[in-house]
Amino acid sequence: MNELRQARPFRLALWLQIISLCVLALLQPVSAQQIPSAKLKWLLSYEGKSENQVVLDLRFRTLLDMAVPATQIELGGGTRSAEPLKSAVFERIAGVPGEVRIRDGRYVTLTACMAHACVGTHAFLWIDTVGGVVIGGLEHDLFGAETHNFSHRESLLIYSKQFRSGDLDFHGRKLPAAFRRDFNDWIAYARVEHNRWMANVSRRYLVGSEEPSPYIQFRFVDARGQVAVLPPDPEFLFDDGKS
């Protein structure tokens, strides 16, 4: 009986240690999910080529598996139900091809839009082939409101397996500065595309240069598939406006 009583504190300490290890595992930095550079370097061989050539590469599906959070997502469009995020990404990236842009021999940006429906369905993939980080984005109908027909704006869904939504709060580490330049180019491109289309509808829906982006909201899907709604201002995504 005494041996049983003596064993209880030991068992309690063991369980506490196991629980602590589980909690620590959950709190480990997301950097553990970074993609090995060797699995991304192949993208550099597509410099100057059409984006659809990348999609046809058998390694592209593996890239999406490593880059896109495994979650169901609602993308607006009235009563449209949730769909796998990876399916939505592939539907856009494998649509009308854009260009493969490579900067500094390291950063790769792919752009495309949904076949036969480019308006409001543009998408990008940004890959740091050295740092092992992939960040994607896709346009979609305004989520969670009935004002889309009046605002004539889309939402931008940003996703990455290398970050958590908590990284994007005011005290977090934000998205990498290297992504900033290419993302700003994307925002400029999206503004032009939005205004080009809206010029055919009504000039009162044009996005002025004083507005931070052509989107009415950003949403971010993180490594765990958690969704956060963010201000539609690119400056919010980066650390104190540093380039």
C-alpha positions, 0 to 999 in steps of 0.5 A, a space after each residue: 500500500 505504501 508503495 502505491 502511495 509513493 508511486 502516485 506523485 511519480 505518476 502525477 509528475 510523469 503526466 504533468 511532464 507529458 502534458 507540458 511536452 504536448 503544450 510545447 509541441 503546439 507552441 513550436 515556431 511555425 518555421 518547422 514547417 518551412 519547405 526544404 529548399 531542394 524541393 523548390 529550386 526546380 522552379 528557377 528553371 522556368 524563368 521567362 516561360 509561361 506559368 502553365 508550363 509550371 502547372 504541367 510539371 508533375 512536381 507542381 501538385 507536390 508543391 501545392 500539397 506543401 504550400 496550401 493549408 488543408 482546409 475547407 473555405 467559403 469564397 462568397 458567391 451567394 449560397 456557394 458552400 465551402 470547398 477545399 482550399 487547394 481545389 480553389 487554388 488549382 482552379 485559378 492557377 491552372 486557368 488562364 496562365 500569367 507569367 513566371 517572374 523570378 527576382 534575385 535568382 531566388 523569389 518566384 512569383 506565379 500569376 494566373 486567373 480562372 479560365 473563362 472568368 478572369 474578373 475577380 479570380 486572379 491568383 498568385 503564388 510567391 515562393 522563396 526558394 531559399 527560405 522555404 516559404 510559400 505565400 499564395 493569394 486569390 481573389 473571390 467574391 466578398 465574404 460574409 456580407 450582402 454588400 458585394 453588388 453595391 461595393 463592386 469590390 472583391 476580397 483577397 484570401 492570403 494563405 501560407 503553411 509557414 505562418 499562423 494568424 497570430 503572427 499577423 497581429 500588431 505584436 507578431 512578426 508579420 510576413 517577410 519583408 522580401 515578400 513586400 516588393 512583389 506583393 506591392 506589385 500585385 496590388 498595383 496590378 490588381 488595381 489596374 485590372 479592377 479599374 479597367 473592368 469597372 471603367 466599362 461598368 461605372 466610373 464611380 467604382 474606380 479605385 483611387 490611388 489614395 486607397 491602400 488596395 482595390 480589395 474590401 477585405 483581406 482574409 488569411 488562412 494559416 498553417 492550421 487552417 484557421 481564418 483571420 479577417 484583416 484590414 485591406 491595407 498591405 501595410 498591416 501585413 508587414 513590420 512597421 512599414 519596413 521594406 
